Amino acid sequence: MDFLRWLFDAQLHIGDQTLLVREVLGNIFGLASALGGMRRKVWAWPVGIAGNLLLFTVFLGTFFGSINTINMLGQAGRQVMFIIVSVWGWYRWKTSKDNGSSAVIPTWATAKERIFLIVGMLAGTAVLTPIFRALGSYEPVWSDAWIFTGSLLATYGMAKGWVEFWLIWVAVDIVGVPLLWSAGYYATALMYVFYGGFTLVGFFVWWRARNREAAQVALETQFPDPTVDRIHT
């Protein structure tokens, strides 16, 4: 109980700005999860869930006694969504790993799947904007809805192993930085700046991994018998 009390009350003072330790820790867990996801490690999912739980309490400031009393309903809601989808992704990657294969094999989304992602991003933002506005979310509300929708699609894409999911995160970060900064969530806004560059790196890492996997499959298809002398074939 003493630890939880400290966790909820602890603050960092940087110049004239005050940051919640919960917000900083939540973003550190999120960064660790992103790093694990880039390396296709199963542990990325539970680490991410821990960060989601912390950030959920941060973005509902009026309910958890935060120093920032601006409620970001989209940001808080997406933490719940993260947890739900992450449990599924965790199970999916772990099952694949337990079966003796890679946790996930990066692949390009099909044309239909890409259309689904684009339409889902636009439609989700349009549908959620009036809902978040009615609930009193921070303006501009469409930005909050965009971040929520993009986060859902990106997490789903990560679980499916689509290389494109990294680009969705880039789109989320571009909108998220100015929104969070204007609302006073400075630690998270700065992390979003870093995430933007990190997600671009992750995209190219998964792209190369996909090419390696495809080359390996092609090689195994061409030479199914490991005893075959490939030099003289």
N, C-alpha and C positions, 0 to 999 in steps of 0.2 A: 504493500500500500504506500509506503514511503517513496518507493521508486516511482510509482504511478503519479503520486502527487508532485514529485520533482519534475517528471516528464511533462506534465500538463502546465506547470508554472514556469519552467526554466526559460530564460530569455538571453539573447546575445545582443550586446549594444555595440554598434559600429557607427562611430560618429554620432549623428543625431538620429540615426535609425535604430529601431528595435526589432529584432527577429525572434520568432519562436524557435526553440530548439527542435520542437516537433516538425516544423516546416523544413528545417535544414536536414534533419535525420531522414525524413520522408523522401526528400529529393536525393539524398545519398543512396538510400536503398533503391530508389528508382534508377539511378545511374548504374549501380551494381547489377541490377536486373537487366538493363539494356546491354551491358558488357557481356553478361552471361548469355543473353539471347543472340548477340553477334557471334559468339563462339559455339552456339547451339548446345548449351549446357542446361540440363534439366533443372538445376538449382535456381535458374533465373526466375522461374515462376513463383516459388514460395518466398524468395527474397522480395520480389515485386509486390506480393500480397501484403507483406509487412509494411512496406512503404505506403501502400494504398490505405491501410488502416490509419496510419499516422496522419496522412494528408486529408483524409475524410474529416477528422476532428478539426483540422486547421481551417478548412474552407466553410465550415458551419460555425463561424466564430461566435455568433450570438448564443449558440446552444452549448458550446464547450468553454466559454469564458476566455476566448482569445482576445489579444490586444486589438486585433483588426475586427471590427464589428460588421464588415461588409460580407454578406453571405454570397458565395459563388455557387449557385445551385448546380450549374452544369459541371463545375469542377468537382463538387462533392459527389454528385450523382455518378460521375464517371469513375470515381474510386470504387463505388459499389459494383458498377459494371465490370471494372477491371478484375475485381475479386471473383465474380461469377465466371467470366470468360477465362480467367487465369487458372481456375480450378480445372476447367475442361482442357485447356492447353497443357497444363501440368500432367494430367492423366494421359493425354494423347501422346506427348513426348516420352513419358516414362514407360508407357506400354510398348512403344516402338523400341525403346532402349532395352527393355527386358526381353524383347523378342530377338535380340542379337543384332539389330541394325542401328543405324544412326538415329539419334533422337528425332531428327527431322532432316529431310533431304530438300534443299532449296529448289524450287521450280518457278518458272514464269506462270503467272495466271493466264488462263485462256482468254480469248477475245470476249466471250460472254461474261467471264468473271471480272474482267476489267470494266465492262459496261456496268455490271452490278455495283462495283466499287464507286464509280463516278456518279451514277444515278442515286445510289444510296447516300453518298456524301451530300449531294444537293437536296434530295428529298428529306433526309433526316434533319438537315439544318432548317429547312422551311417549316417542317412540322413542329419541331421542338422550340423554335423561336417564340411563337405566341404563348406556348405553354410555360416556358421559363419566365417570360415577361409577366404573365398572370400570377406566377408564384413569387414575383418580386426579385428576380435575379438582376445582377449588375449590368448596366448599359455599357456598350451596345450588346444587347442580348443575343443577336445573331452570332457574335463571336463566340460566346459561351456555348451556343448550340453547335456551332461548327467544330469546336474543340471536342465536345462530347461525342458527336457523330464520328469524327475522324479517329478518335481514340478507340471507339468500339470497333470500327472497321480495321484499324491497324492491328489491334490485338487479335482479332479473328484471323487476319491475314498471316500473322506470325505463327499462330497455332497451325494453320494450314500449310505453312512453309512457302508462301508466295514472296518472291523477292521484292515485289512492288510495295509491300507493307511499309518498308523504310521510307518511301517517298510520301506516303500518307502522313507519316510522322513529321516530315519536313513541312507539309502544308499546315499541320496543326501548330507547329512551332512558330511559323511566320505570323499567324494570327494571335497566338497565345502570348508572345512577348509583350506587345503594347497593351493588351488587355490586362494582364496581370500586373504590369508596372503601374498602370493608371489606377488600379484598385489597391495598390500598396503592398502587394505580395512580392516584395523585391527578391527574396531568395529564390522563389520559384521562377520568377521572370528571368533572372540571371541563369538559372539552370536550363531554362528553355533555349537561351542563346547557345549554351554549350551543347545541348541536345541537338540543335539544328545541324551543327558541324558533325557531331557524332553519328547522327542518323545517315548522313551522306556517306561517311566512311563505312557504316554498316551495310549500306546498299551495295557498295562495290565489293565488300568482303563476301557477301552472300552471292553476288553475281559471279565472282571468281569461283566460289565453292560450287555453285551450280554447274559451271563449265567443267570443273574437275570431275564432278559426279557423272556428268553426261559422257565425258571422255572415258571414264572408267567403265561405265555400262557398255559403251560401244566396244571397248577392248575386250570385255568379258564375253560379249556376244560374238565377236569375231573369233576369239580363241577360248571356247568353253572348256576345253580340256587343258588343265595346267601343265600336263606332261608333254604337250606339243612343243616341238622346237620352233619357236617363232622366227628364229633367224633364217631357217631353211625352208619355211613354209611359203 
